[in-house]
């Protein structure tokens, strides 16, 4: 083995020892809990563990932790705050018991974990409530605007028919139209007068002969 590979090997072994120590400390900070699962739950738990190359205990622990947080979020706000306080106090006592059972001075745990989660959940609930109220205001304003527009305004009214007076006004405004309409009658009168004159002249000529 070359001198260049030796430091890397030492570093690798140091990392292995560090991971082992962290794993041991982690196990010493956990309490043991026995669970009984039915065949279906156990089968799927085993499938997830095998698929992602994890131990069934590790998967069960993470699933339970996530499920407890979801349940905590569904509790009524007033009761949730009280339960968070009691849970944090119980967590402190549990940590002391775990340390005593494992023969260590103390174990690391997140103090005030549930109170912190309660504040975060309350904050998210207020933000969601505010967003819902703003959405309701916008919807209400749109409804009022639509109500102000009456059906009569939206439908165009038909144009009124012209009255007799308007027809007379149009005839006055356009006299040439009336003259054109009267021209055939005047022409007919003139023709009749000319015919009568010719007839008279013929009769006079006959009488003179």
Secondary structure, DSSP 8 states (H G I E B T S, - for coil): --HHHHHHHHHHHHHHHHHHHHHHHHHHT---------HHHHHHHHHHHHHTT--HHHHHHHHHHHHHHHHHHTS-HHHHHHHHHHHHHHHHHHHHHHHHHHT-S-----TTHHHHHHHHHHHHHHHHHHHHHHHHHHHHHHHHHHHHS-HHHHS--------HHHHHHHHHH-HHHHHHHHHHHHHHHHHHHHHHHHHHHHHHHHHH-
